[in-house]
Amino acid sequence: NPQHRYWLGFHLIPQMGAVRILQLKQYFGSLEGAWRASDSDLRQASLPQNALQAVLQQRKTIDLDKAWQRIQDLGITFMTLDDADYPADLRVIPDPPPVLYVQGQLTEADSLALAIVERGAQRAMAAM
């Protein structure tokens, strides 16, 4: 999915949580549109100032191709709220995670599984 790179890019920005990522997606029609938007267009998207500044700075430094290749090299399955295979039970919770990094495969039995992952895991990905 060509959109996955843009989901990944925004997810690597610590100030961009689920609500803000979905806000940009709705405003621009796609996360690719948001990533490629001009600085002035991004300013119109009603992001809080700290998130706006983070996006303006970090999208200049995040190499989407390199980050995506790292995901592929690690054998990680990357899924987003837009993907049909995103877990249905997770999709309906308030503010579900916008992306999932899956090592291995999800099975039907995993629908009852629970995982707790620290936000620091996202920062580790950003160091790629």
N, C-alpha and C positions, 0 to 999 in steps of 0.2 A: 504494500500500500504506500504510494508516494507521499501521502499525508503524514505518515508515521514520523518522518524526520522532523516535521514542524511540531508535532505533539512532543517529541523528545526535546527539541530545542527549548520550548517554553517550560517543560517540566524541569529542565536543568537550571532554571532561574529560581533561586530560593524564594523570592517574593511572589512567585506565581503558583498559587494553589489551585484547587479544582474550580472554585467559583470564578476566579479571575481568568483562567484559561478558557472556560466555557463562555464567559462574558466576551472575550476577544473573538472567539469562534462565531458567536451569534452576531456581533457587530460587523465583522468583516466577511462573514459567510463561510470562511474556512480559516484554519490556522496558517495555511500557506499565505493567504491574503494578508493576515495580520503580520506575519514575519516579514513580508515584502513591503508592507505599508510604509509610507513616508513618515518621518518623525512628526510632522504636523497632523497627519491622519491619525496616528497613534494617540496623540494628545487629545483628540476628540472622542476617544473610546471610554472616557470616564474612569480610567484606572486611578487608584490612589497614587499620590506623587512618588512614594518610594518604589512602588511596583513599576510605574512608568519609567522612572530613571533607570531602574535595573534592566528593563527590557531594552531601552535605548542604548545602554552601554554594552550589555552582554550579547545582544544579537550580533554585534560587530566582532566579537571575539570567539563566539561558539562556532566551531567548524562542524556543521551538521553532518557532512559526509564522514568525517573522522569519528564523531560520536556514534553514528549509526553503524559504522564498520566495527567499532568496539563491541557494540551489542551483538552483532552477528558473530564476531570472533569468539565471544564468550558462550555462544550457543543459547542465548536468551531469547525467548519468545516475547515479543513486545505487543501488547494489545491496548486498545483505547476504548473509551466509552462508545465510540462509533462502530466498533467491530462486533459482528454477530456472535463471536465466540466469547465476548466479555461475559463473565458469570452473571446470570440473571438475578440471583439473590443479592449480589453486591451492587448491581446497577440501581436497585430501588431504595438503598439507604440514603439518608440525607447526606449530600456532598460526597458522593462516592469518589474514590481515587480516579483521576482522569486517565491515568495509565497504570498498567501492571507490567512488571518484569517477571517473567515466569521461567524458572529453571526446571526443566523436565516437562511433563505434560499434565494438564488438568484432566481429571476424570470425573465421572458422575459422582463418585464417592467424595470428591473434593468439595461438593456443594455444601457440605456440613463442616468443612475445615475452617480453622481460624489461624491467622498469622498476625503477629504484632511486629511491625518494622519501624525502626526509628527514622525520623526525618533525616538523620545524619547519613542514611544510606543514599539519599538523593545527592548530598554534597559529595559523597564518594564518587558517584557517577560524574559529577561536574568536574572532578579532577582529571578526567580522562583526557 
